[in-house]
Amino acid sequence: MAFQRRGFDRGDRGPKEMHKAVCSDCGKECDVPFKPTEGREVWCRDCFSKHRKPRF
């Protein structure tokens, strides 16, 4: 059996469904792996890294 990292085994579910969104910071259109809800910020990949809390 091959090594599988936790959270990366999609099994029979296939590819994750992506949803179109507009980044709350830069206004760029992006795809996110969740359905955006009104009133919550969505960040593109570049802006997300700026908002992410540093790991210790």
C-alpha positions in Angstrom: 0.0 0.0 0.0 1.4 3.4 -1.0 2.0 6.1 1.6 -0.9 8.6 1.8 -0.8 11.8 3.7 -3.8 12.6 5.9 -6.4 14.7 4.1 -5.1 14.0 0.6 -6.9 10.7 -0.1 -10.0 11.6 -2.1 -11.1 8.0 -2.5 -14.1 7.5 -4.8 -15.2 11.1 -4.5 -13.4 12.4 -7.6 -12.1 15.9 -8.0 -13.2 18.6 -5.6 -15.9 20.9 -6.9 -14.6 24.5 -7.3 -16.6 27.7 -7.2 -16.0 31.0 -8.8 -15.4 34.0 -6.4 -13.9 37.5 -6.4 -11.0 38.2 -4.1 -12.0 40.6 -1.3 -8.6 42.3 -1.4 -7.4 42.6 -5.0 -10.7 42.0 -6.9 -9.3 39.2 -9.0 -11.6 36.4 -10.0 -10.5 33.0 -8.5 -11.7 29.5 -7.9 -12.2 28.3 -4.3 -13.0 24.7 -3.0 -16.0 25.9 -1.0 -19.2 27.7 -1.8 -18.7 31.4 -0.9 -21.3 32.8 1.4 -22.5 36.4 1.4 -20.8 38.6 4.1 -17.7 36.5 4.4 -14.4 37.5 2.8 -12.8 35.3 0.1 -9.2 35.7 -0.8 -7.3 34.5 -3.9 -4.2 32.3 -3.4 -1.8 35.3 -3.4 -3.9 37.4 -0.9 -4.6 34.4 1.3 -0.9 34.0 2.0 -0.8 37.6 3.2 -3.7 37.1 5.7 -2.5 33.7 7.0 -1.3 33.6 10.6 2.3 32.7 11.0 3.1 29.2 12.1 5.4 28.7 15.1 
